[in-house]
Amino acid sequence: MRVALVAPPFLPVPPKRYGGTELFIAQLAEGLKASGIDVVVYTNGESTVGVETRWLYRNAKWPVSGEIFDNLVDFNHASWAIADAAQDCELIHLHNVPALMFTRYTRCRFVYTIHHVHEPPLSDVYRFFPQVEFVTISDFQRQRESMPSMRTIHHGIDLNSYRLQTRKQEYLSFLGRIAPIKGTHIAIEVAKKAGIPLKIAGEVQPIFRDYFESQIKPHIDGKFIEYVGEVDLAAKNELLGRSLAMLFPIQWNEPFGLVMIEAMACGTPVLALPGGAVEEVVRNGISGFICASADEMADCARSLLGVVSPANVRQYCQQFFSVERMVADYLALYQEVVAEEGLLDNSTSEIPMVA
């Protein structure tokens, strides 16, 4: 079987630093290759994923400005990728919304993983493509959609890329975009209430520069509250692995939260606020704790030592969120889709009309 994975064109696969979707695509692609699948990834020219890659745009571009010209790049990349992949691939797996628009013009079979939070305008678009097999990345996300062909496949990661650290240091960690919805300001509040230093890692996108300057930077002293900037895989291992816990004080309905299982792979428990897929990823007392407030999160942080075993956290991650489990789930889906009798005639498929 030959499978194409169509990534957005803006970040390399895998990402050099930030990029949850691109990390997922890289690990899925390499896992599929290890399972004997012929894989090609449509991305940009800076990608280093260990499978065949094809690209229209040589250079990565992040962060995107959100202007119409960025959207044109995405549409141009997606339409070219699908036209090229349709020539020799049995199945095309999409990861960006613009690509959906071009599924009408080929008889190939398509899988689409929804990486976005539920948005009614996006769901309105999805319903025009009943021939596409949709994948949600959490049950929480799936329960908010209504496409006829849809299933949940949780993310997984290659645990060989993450080191189990059993000897922790006296600090908490936060890893993610520095943005209000990620709750960076709450992580600072938790650290101060717990009396435990905090190391913050993540990018500051231009759109959230004012938030960083007004609510985060005034607390940074380089000692108790430290901002270490963006981190690569090696630095991520060190940051997460050595910390007592990773704080995930999410302020929106996160569809999955890949960083949670990255922390668990390092043997580091997650302290999270409820919302989105948190309840599907964090198991109380095993891989961390789901807390009702910043006060409760601070109390948990103070009492973590000796309560949660790093080895058990890693084992939990291995059992439920390994790349092998994720690849097996996607491979089973691909085989089902390809095995269906006949090819779907997109030109005559029943498409809902606009009300």
Secondary structure as GFF3:
##gff-version 3
##sequence-region A 1 355
A	DSSP	beta_strand	2	6	.	.	.	ID=ss1
A	DSSP	alpha_helix	20	34	.	.	.	ID=ss2
A	DSSP	beta_strand	38	43	.	.	.	ID=ss3
A	DSSP	beta_strand	52	55	.	.	.	ID=ss4
A	DSSP	alpha_helix	68	85	.	.	.	ID=ss5
A	DSSP	beta_strand	91	94	.	.	.	ID=ss6
A	DSSP	alpha_helix	97	100	.	.	.	ID=ss7
A	DSSP	three_ten_helix	103	105	.	.	.	ID=ss8
A	DSSP	beta_strand	109	114	.	.	.	ID=ss9
A	DSSP	alpha_helix	120	126	.	.	.	ID=ss10
A	DSSP	beta_strand	133	136	.	.	.	ID=ss11
A	DSSP	alpha_helix	139	142	.	.	.	ID=ss12
A	DSSP	beta_strand	150	152	.	.	.	ID=ss13
A	DSSP	three_ten_helix	159	161	.	.	.	ID=ss14
A	DSSP	beta_strand	172	175	.	.	.	ID=ss15
A	DSSP	three_ten_helix	180	182	.	.	.	ID=ss16
A	DSSP	alpha_helix	184	194	.	.	.	ID=ss17
A	DSSP	beta_strand	198	201	.	.	.	ID=ss18
A	DSSP	three_ten_helix	206	208	.	.	.	ID=ss19
A	DSSP	alpha_helix	209	211	.	.	.	ID=ss20
A	DSSP	pi_helix	212	216	.	.	.	ID=ss21
A	DSSP	three_ten_helix	217	219	.	.	.	ID=ss22
A	DSSP	beta_strand	225	229	.	.	.	ID=ss23
A	DSSP	alpha_helix	233	242	.	.	.	ID=ss24
A	DSSP	beta_strand	245	248	.	.	.	ID=ss25
A	DSSP	alpha_helix	258	265	.	.	.	ID=ss26
A	DSSP	beta_strand	270	272	.	.	.	ID=ss27
A	DSSP	alpha_helix	278	281	.	.	.	ID=ss28
A	DSSP	beta_strand	288	290	.	.	.	ID=ss29
A	DSSP	alpha_helix	294	302	.	.	.	ID=ss30
A	DSSP	alpha_helix	310	320	.	.	.	ID=ss31
A	DSSP	alpha_helix	323	339	.	.	.	ID=ss32
###
